[in-house]
Amino acid sequence: MKGVSPDSCNEDGLTALHQCCIDNNEAMLLLLLEYNANVNAEDSEKWTPLHAAATCGHLKLVRILISRGANLLAVNADGNMPYDICEDEAALDYIEGEMAKRGVTQQLIDDTRAATERQMLADVRRIAETHGDLEAYDSQGATPLHIAAANGYLSVVEFLLDHNVRTDVRDKDDWQPSHAAACWGHVEVLEMLAQAGADLNAKNKHDETPADICEDPEIKDRILELRTEQEIKRQAEAKRKVRRSQSNTRTQSVRRTSLRDKGLTARRDAVEEARLRLQAENKVSFLRRGSWGSLGL
């Protein structure tokens, strides 16, 4: 393995150690560890080799990884630790036994799950305080809202939306944050995004909407409900705009009529005033002529 890093990974972040745990290849696993492969390497979805071995139920590999320092409390992108996704009874018993030996409590488990979200919230707050860009892209082409939506970090999503980040930002695959929330099944995040105006009909580069990439039937139904609610809201808003426009037109018409009436009234008043003035002048003239005649002038 001279000149080759044991931690080299593919486009999904999978290392050779991950692959050994999937394939149950004990010999290669031991060889990689001998060459100092990172026992806690994370792929693009934050899965460690122990996550892979646990979910596949490979007890021997689970034992080896833990003996070499694998993190029992590593949290993946779905918020799961290795024991959460282990269905093999023997492997699960071993993992839970090792957790008990290390004094792992439920409080520690809960705190560890929340630690990443708390850290991200602190990070985006710091960015906001220094007037940084809350929509900046990372090396994978994702914004903070994409990351928070994918991980179900409600506090971070709420903070970002309160700071008016766009809900229609796209990553390198044309995924919007709503796609990320749908893919990883974070229905509360989807509801927050929908409330903020996210387009749940948006399509990625494969022409897929959030509902299309959601594998959970119940969440898929909820997305369709949210889309219907958005459409009803849009139609109601359109009607309100039409009513406001009609009201403004009527108001302007009344105003124009009022101004026109005022003009006509003013003209009528002026004519009447002139007529009365002429009558008064004629009367004075007549009286003067009469007076002059009676005096023999």
ABEGO torsion letter per residue (X at the ends): XBGBBAABBBAAGBBAAAAAAAAGBAAAAAAAAAAGBBAABBBAAGBBAAAAAAAAGBAAAAAAAAAAGBBAABBBAAGBBAAAABABAAAAAAAAAAAAAAGBBAAAAAAAAAAAAAAAAAAAAAAAAAGBBAABBBAAGBBAAAAAAAAGBAAAAAAAAAAGBBAABBBAAGBBAAAAAAAAGBAAAAAAAAAAGBBAABBBAAGBBAAAABABAAAAAAAAAAAAAAAAAAAAAAAAAAAAAAAAAAAAAAAAAAAAAAAAAAAAAAAAAAAAAAAAAAAAAAAAAAAAAAAGX
